C-alpha cells in the first residue's frame, strides 16, 4: 500500500503562557492523498490555524509531527504555499511584480528570464487576472487582490496549497466567483489543498473530505466526513441535491449539537444561504 502524500501523526502542541503551558492540540492524526481537497472546520479556538501552521512549518509540534512525501516538515518550504485571509501583497508593486517575487525566489537559476515571464503570466491567467497584471493593489478590488495572492502561491508550484479562510473577508458574490475559480484551478493542477473555513456551504461545495475539529483547549479531530459528490460541481445544481444537503446537515449537527460552543462571546460560524439575495445568515 502506497504511503499518503501528507501525514499528521500524534500531533500535539503546547504554547507557554504566564500561567503555565497552554495545550492547543492533542493527538491529531490525518492522512491526506495527493490531489485531495481537505477543509478544516470548527469553532473559534479549535486549533485549525495551528494545524495549518504546523503543516506550513511555521510551528513545531510538541509531540508527533507532519511527514510530506516521506520527509519530516520542520521549516517552511516552497512545496507548501500559504494563502491567508489578508492578501499580503506589497502595495508598491504591481500584480505582476508581486507574483514575480515568489517566482524569482523559487526558480532563480532554474528558469530563464523569458520562461519566468511566461510562467508569471500563465499563473495570473489561471486566476483570471492577466487583464490587470500591471495594476497595483490600491487600483484593484479585494477579490482581485486575493486572486493575485492565489496566483503568487500557485506560481511557486507547490505540492500542497494551504489556505487560511482565503475568502472570509469578501462579499458573498465575490466569494462564490473565487470558489468556482479555485475548483477550476484544482481540477487542472491537481494540487493538494488544505483550507480553513467557517462557512459550511463552502466546505461541502469544495471538499473531498471535511475535517471537523473539537473545541479547544486540547482540540483534536472529532469527525471526518467524506463528500462523495461528482466533479465538476455546480452550486446551483447542488442546492436541491439530497446528498449535498445531507452532508451540510452532518456538519451542522457536529458544530451545533456535538460541539456546541459554550462561550457565546466567540464569533458564530456562518452558513451562506444560496438564494437570490445572497445574504449571509448566522446559525445560533
Secondary structure, DSSP 8 states (H G I E B T S, - for coil): ----SEEEEEEEEEE--TTS-EEEEEEEEEEE-TT-EEEEE-STTSSHHHHHHHHHTSS--SEEEEEETTEE--S--TTEEEE-SS----TTSBHHHHHHHHHHHHHBTTB-HHHHHHHHHHHHHHTT-GGGTT-BGGGS-HHHHHHHHHHHHHHTT-SEEEEESTTTTS-HHHHHHHHHHHHHHHHHH--EEEEE-SBHHHHHHH-SEEEEE--SSSB-EEEEEE----SS--HHHHTT-HHHHHHHHHHHHIIIIIT--S-TTS---EEE--STT--EEE--
